[in-house]
Amino acid sequence: MQNQINFSLPVQDLFLNPAVDGGISLPYPAEFFWRPATPALIQGFATSAFEEVNYKINAYLNVTKRHKIFSQAIEFNTVPVLLEQACFSESFALAQGKVLLPGARLLKRYCWENQEDDLDPEEQLVSYFQDCQRQNIDASIPLYTQALPENLAVAIACRSITNPYAFIAEALPQLAQIAGSGFRGDVFFHFSNRVKSPHPAVQEIVADLFPEFVGRIFFEPAPKHYDHVLTVLDLLHVYFQFPTEVVGSVAHLAPSDAMFRGHDGYVESRTILSMNAFSSSLSALRRRGLRAIEGKDFSYLPKRFFVGLPDDAPSIVGAEQLLEMLRLFGFQRVDFDKLSPLEQIAIMANAEMAITPHSANLTHMMFASPQTFVLVLGTLQTAVHRWDEYWGHAHVSGCHYISFFADFDAPDPKVSPSIDLDGMVPVALSDQTVAEVLAFIVCILGYFPGLPTARSLLTLAERLICVGEHDHALQLLENHSDLVKTHAGLCVAKADCHKARAEPYQEIAALYLAYDLDKSDVKILLRIFWGAKRADRSDIMSWARSRCAEISRTVTALSSSPILGWHCCPEVSLNGLCRMGCLFKSV
């Protein structure tokens, strides 16, 4: 029996189409394929000491926010499936010789193995998905209509049993889904035969979370063959194998079609869908983990903590300086790897705020509360290559997942390293970065630093507003009233806070002060108009309308002058004013 996948096969002979290829069936109908869910609050901020680095970080963040982040998260169902003539090879499951799609990792492996082919492997995958969609227009995964075979076992493919975090993220949710369906047979975890035994923490967490399976869970290296076996199928991984007429389109949740191109199955669309999605199996594991700590005393664990890196990991420059200041606000250092599995769950479930490097312990965000702030320290590399890695774990808990992207610990931190040549370069926190991160943290906790400049105040206030902390942002601004009353941007930020608090009169007052400071910003006039409309102040609406009309006449006159020309007023858009005039006429 072979323990290797033959990636040189034609794609249609390699991957299983679960609706038509046979060898797979549902023991009972799936409750849903996917459904919208309330997303976590996910934000990223550029905190490099260098403007040119911040420019690169912000450029990537802006593209992500404008084109990749869906209006809602998506929960994909994970369903038990019965496989016939099944084989577990490497870390994959096969039915009748074809591989069940386990996610992006296998597709990346296929493209890498075939990168020297004359035919583009990515185009081959897209063509395969399109063929599947045509075949499956009137097809679905079949139901198993007979009695299930006796002594039916469960088999779960594992990428790793030596890394507890990878096991918790990938394999354990599948067991949670199976256990939730009422199955009580033997369970086999299959893994690469290059590994001899599981990590002790893997065995401990299985015993802690699944006591009803004690004595019936086995770890066996692949390959392993079954005539019949039960496993789980994440419907996210087969979404592009079915047409939208069958599974429904998610395109209406995407912010644009510039990068997420609907149901075409290209790698960019698959990646964007994955970053906005989580599986019902993660929800099942979250529920089981939280039940496991109920009634147990974990009061000795801190609610505010800084996660230290393992001894063999490179340190973060500036982390000790940040931690020293955080201790003044009740933070403690925690070595996550030294906690027991249940302590790891409990510390996240009860956390007020966790600060951590971008590392595998973010798996445990799935156990956090919706009120928990998880603050992550990273770099531009982290943003581009790893930021979305744990979004699903944040979505399933609904926590606040905030990343600060700082500098590289490198001879020239302004030079972007190559991920292929240099790997993931460690993080360096400059004194400025430490100050910015610390200011954000203490404001969230209700302490307000004195800031010397309008620019630093605006940066902090806007970050607080971005994470929904309008009350704290407003308090910060009111503590700096001398700066606010002389800076239009700060007045607008204050208006944003009042708007979020449903205080239209205070919003209008802040906007009027902003307009008095910067009469070139027509957007402020628009906001005054709509704020007045919400407050039912027709007099203020009339004033804003007349001011816009006056500006429009002035700009029109200047633009038609053969001497002055349009370039005299580049700060005002004539097209925008025309649209605004039409808008006012329709009100």
N, C-alpha and C positions, 0 to 999 in steps of 0.2 A: 504494500500500500504506500503510495507516494505521499510525501509531506511537503510538496511544493505545488504552487499554482503555475500553470503554463500560460504566461502572459502573451505568448506569441500567437495564441489562437485568435481567429477572427472574433471581434467583440461580441457578435451575436451568439457565438459558441462558448464564450467565456462566462458571460453574466446571465443570470436567471431572470426571465420575464415572468413574474409570479402569476400573471393572469392566464398565460397560454402555454408555458413550457411544461407544466406538470411537476409532480414531486413535492408540491407545497399546497397546503390547504388550511383554512381557519377552522378550529374546533367549534367556534360560535361566531356569529356576526360581529363585526367591529361596530362599536357605538358611534364613532365618528372617525373621519380621516384627519382633519385638522379643524381647529377653531381659534378665534382670536382670544387674546388674553391681555390683561393689563401689564404693560411693560415695567421693568425696573427703571429707575432714574439713572441713566448712564451719561456721564460727562467726562470730558478730558480738557486739560488746561496746559498751555505752553508755559514752562517756568525755567527756561534756559537763561543763563547769564548773558547770552549773546543774541542780539537782535536778529542776526541772519539765521540762527538756528530756530528761534521762535517763529520766524517767517515760514520756514519749512514745516515746522510742526503745525502751525495754524492753517497752512495751505492743505495739509492732509486732513486735519480735523474738519475743516469747512467742507471739503469734498464728501467726507463720510456723513456729516450731518445733513447735507443737501441732497445726497443721492443714494445713501445706503440705509439710513435708519428708518424703519417702517413706523407708521403711526400707531401700530399695536404690535405686541409680540404675538407669536403663533405657537400654539401647542399642537404638536403632532402626536397622534396616537401611537403607542407601541403595543403590538398585539401578539398573543401566543400563536404560533403556527406549528402545524404538524409536518415534518419532513419525512419523505420516503426515499430509501436508498441514499441516505445522508452520509456525508463524510466531513469530519472536522480536520482541516489541513492548515498548517501554520496557525494563524489566528483568524481563520475564515471558516464559514460554514458553506457546504455545497449540498445541493439536492440533485440527484441524477446527473452528476458531473458538472453542474453549473453553479457559479458562486452567487450567493445572496449578496446584494449590494450592502456593505456595512457602513458606507459613508465616504467622505472625501479622501480618506487615507488610501483606500483601495484604488480609487480613480486616479489619484496622483501617482500611485505605484504603476498603474497601467501606462500612463503617459511617459513616465520615466523609463520604463522597460522598453518602450517602443519609440523612443525619441530619435533613433537613427533610421527608422523606416521611411520609405518614400512617401507614404501617406501620413498626414498629420494626425497623430493619435487623438488630439482634442476634437478635430473635425469628425473622426470616426466615432467618438463618443456621442457627439451631438446628433450625428446621423442615426446612431443606434436609438437614442431617446426618441427621435422623431418617428422611427419605424415602430417602436413600442407603442407610441401614442396612437398611431394609425391602427395597429393590431388590437389595441385595447379600447377602442371607441365603444364597443358593445360587450366588453369583457370585464371581469373582476376576479379577484382571488377567490377560488372555489371554496365552498364549505365542505367539510368532512361530514358526511351524513350517516356514517356507520358508528357503532360503538367504538370508543377509543381502544387501541390494543392493550392487552393486559401487561402489567409491569412496565408501563411506559415511563421512560426516563426523560429528564430534562438535560440538555447539553447547551453550554454557553461558551462561545469562543472568547478567549482573553488575549489581548495584546501584551499584557504584563501582569504577572503575579508577584513580581519582586518590587514593584513600585506601588505602594498602597494607594497613593493618590490617583494614579491611572486606573487601578482596579476599582476604586470607589466611583470614579467618573464614568467608566465604560461598562464594566461587567456587573457590578453590584446592582445598578438600577434594573437590569434585565431580571435578576432574581427577584427583586421587589415586585416587578410586574407579574411574574409567574406566581409568586406567593399570593398576590392579591386576587388571582383568579381562582384560588382554592386548591391548587395542585399540591399534593403531599407525597410525591414519589421521590426517587433518588435524583440528585443533582450532580452533574459532572461539569467541572470547569476544565476546558482544554486549552493548552498553551503550547508554545514552541518547545520542541524536545531538547533544545539547547539549555533549558532551565531545569534544574533538579527539583526544587521545592519552593513553595510560596513563602513570602516574607511573613514572619510571625504576626505582624500587625494585620495582614490580610486575613489570616485564620481567626484572629481575635475579633475583628469587626464583624465577620460572618457569624461567629457564635453570639456576639452581643446583640445583633440586629435580627437574627433569624434563629432563635432558640428552638423553634418547633422543628428545625431541620437538623438538629444535632444528631450525628451518627449517619446522616444520609447525604452529606456533602463530600464530594471527592474531587481531588485535583489530579488530573491525568494528562500526560503530554500527548500531543497530536503525533501521528494521525490516529483517528478513531472512526470506525464505520458503524452505522446503525441501519437496520432495516426500517425502523420507525423511531422517531425521536421528537420531543417537543422542544422548541426554542422560541425566541422572540424576534419579531420583525419591526423595526422602526420605520413607520410609514413616511417619515421625512426622506429616507434614503431611496424610496421608490417613487417619490412624488413626480419626478420628471418622466417616469415610465408610463404615466397615465395622462390622457388628455384632460383639459380643464372641464370639458363636459361631464367627466366622471368624478373628478376630485375637487373641482372648483378652482377659480383663479385667486391668487393673492396679489395680483398686480395693483388693485385699488388701494392697497396698504402702503405701497412703495411711494417715496416722495417724488420720484421722477422716473422716466424711462431711459435716462442717459446711461446708466450702468446696469440697473436691473431690467433686463429686456424680456420680462414676462416668462413665458413657458418654453423658451428656446433651449434650455439645458446647457448653455455655455458655462464655463467655469466661473465667470464673474457672477452670473445669476445664481448659480448653485451656492457660491460663497456668501453672497448677500442674504439669500434665503436662510442659510444655516446660522448666520450671526444674529438673525432676528427670531430664531426659533428655539424651542426646547421640547423635549420629549415627555410624554406622560409618565414614562418610567422614572424620570428624575423627580417628578411630583410624588410618585409612589415611594421612592426612597426617602424623600424629605419627610413625608408623613410617618414613615416607619422609624426614621432616626429621631424625630421629635417625640414619638411615643416612647422610645427606648429610654429617654432621659427624664420622663415624667416621674415625679415623686422622689427623685434622687437629689441629694444635696450637693450642689456645685457652687455654693456661695463663696467658696474660697478662690474661685477663679475671677480674674479682673474683668470688668466691663469695658474698660478703656485699656488698650494694649497695643504694643509695637511688636510685630513679629520679627524675630531675629533670623538671620540666615543660618543654614547648617554650617558646621565647622569647615567643611570642604568647599564651600562656595565663596567666591570673591566678595569682599566686603563692599559696602556702599560708602564712598567718601562723603562725609558730612552727616551720616546717619547718627553717630554718637552725639554730635552737637544737637541735632534735632531731638533725640531721645532725652538728653539732659534737660532741655527746656520743657518737654512734654511731661516729665516727672512732676513738675510744679503743678500740673493740672490733673494729677491722679493716674497717669499712664504707667504701666509696667511693661517690662520686656518679657516676651513669651517665646520659648523655644517650642514651636509647634510639634516637632518630631518627638519631643520628650513627653508629650501628653498621651494619655490612653485614647483609643478611638472614641469612646463616649465623652471624654473630656474635650476632644477636638470638636465634636458636635455641640456640646453644651456651651463652650466658650463663644462659638459663633452665634448660637441661638439666643444667648443672653447679652450679646455685645451691644454697647452703645456706639462705640467707634473702634475700628480696627485699622491699623496702619501697617502696610506690608509691602515688601518688594513684589514685583510681578513674579510669582512662583506658583508651584503646584498646590500650595495650601489654599489657593483661591477656589479650588474644588468645593470647599466647605461653605462657600457663599450660599449654596443651596439650602443650608440650615439657618441662615440669618433671618432676622425679623424684618418686616418692611420698614421699620424705623432705623435699622442699623446703617451706619455710614462705614463703607469699606473704602479706604483711601490707599491708592497704589502708587508706588514710586517707580518710574520708568524713564525711557529715553525715546528719541525719535524712532529707533529700531523697534522698541516695544509697541509704539503706536501703529507702525506699518505692519509688523509681522505677528504680533501676539495680542494686541488689545482686545480683539473680539473673541479670543480663545475661550473665555469664561463668561461671555454674555448670557448664554443659556442658563448658567447656574445663578446669575443675578436675576434673570427674568423669573425663574421658578420661585424665588423667595420674595421678589419685589423690593429688594433692598436698594440703597443708594450706593452706586458703584462709581467712584470718582478717581480719575487718574491724573497725576501730575507728571508731565513729561519734561525731564530735566536734561542734564548734560552727560556726555560720555566721559568715562574715566579713561582718557586717552591722552597721548602727548599733545595732540591738537584737537580739542573737543569740538572745534567748528567744522571739522571734516567728517562727513558721514561715512562710517565704515561699511564694508561689504559683508553681508550676512553669510555669503558663501566662503569668503576668505578669512574673515575675522570672527565669525560666529556672533553670538550675542555679547556685546561689549558691556561691562558693568556700568552702573550708574554713579554719577558724581553730583552731589548737591552743593552748589555754591552757597556762600553766606546769604546772597540775595534770595536764592531758592528756599533755603531754610526759613528765612524771614517770611516769605510769601506763604509757604505751606503752613507755618505756625500761625500766622494771622488768620488764615482761613479756618483752621481747626478751632482756635479759641473763640472766634465769632460764632461758630456752630454751637459751641458749648455755653455761649452767653456772656463771654468776656470780650471787651471791645478795645483794641489797641489804639493809641494815638498815632495817626499817620501824618507825615510831614508835607506831602504834596498832593495836589488834586489828582495827578495821574495815578499814584499808588492807591488812593482812596477809590477812584473810579474802577480800577482793576479788581479790587477786592469786592466792592459792592456788586459789580456785574457778575462775579463768580457766585456770590451768595444768591443773587437773583436766579442765576442759571440752575441752581439746585433747589429752587423753591423756598429758600430761606428769606422770604420777603420781610418778615417781622424783624429779623436780626439785621438785614440790610438797612431797613429804615432806621433802626436804632443807631447803627453805625453812622449813617449820614447825618442824623440829627445831632450826634455827638461832635460832628465836624461842620456845624452850620456856617462858620466863617468861610470855609472852603466852598461849601455848596452854593452859597448865594453869589459867588463870583465865577461859577463854571457851569456853562449850559449843559454839558454832558452829565454832571452830577445832579442837576435839576431834573433832567429826563429820567435818570435812574430813580430818583425819589418819586417821580410821577409813576414809574413802573410799579413801585412798591404799593402806592396808594391804589392803583388800578387793581392789583391782585387782592387787595384788602376790601375791594368794593367801596372805595371812598372817592366818588367822582369830584366833589368840590375841592378836596385837597389835591387831587390829581390835576385839575385845571389850574389851580394856583401855582403848583410846581412847574407846569408847562408854560404858563404865562411868564414866569420868571426866566425860564429857559429861552423863550422867544425874545424877551427884552434884552437878553445877553447876546443872542445870535439871530438877528432878523433875516439872515440869508437862508435859514433852514426851513423850507416850506413844509417839511414833514411835521414839524412841531405845530404849525397852524392846523394841519389836517387832524392831528391828535386832539388839539383844543376843540375843534369842531365836533368830533365824535364824542369826546368827553362831555361836552355841553349837551349833546343830544341825549346821552345816557342820563344826564342830570335834569333833563327837561328845562334847559336854560336857553330859550329862543333868542334872548338878547345877546348872549355870548356867541351863539351860532351865527347870528347876523354880523356881529363884529368880525369873526373869523372869515366869513364869506366875503365881506367887503375888503378886508386886508388882502385876501388872495386875488380878488379881482383887480385891486390896485397894482399888485405886483405883476399880474399878468399883463396889464396895459403898459406898464413901464418896460417890461421885457420885450413886448411886441414892438414898441416904439424904438427901442435900442437895436433890436435885431433888424429892423427895416432901414436903419440909418446907413446911407452909403459911405459915411465917414467912420462911424464907430463900429458898425457891424456887430454880429452876434457874439463875437469873442469877448465883448465887454463884460458879459455876465455869465461866465461859464459855470458858476455855482448853482444856477437855477435852470431847470429843464423846462423848455417851452412846451414840449410834448406832455410832460407831466402836469403842467399847469392847465393845459387844454383838457386833459382827462379829468383833472380835479374840477374844472368848471362844469363839465358835463355831469360829474358826480353830484355837485351841489344842486344843479338844476333838477336832478331826479329826486332829491330829498323833499 
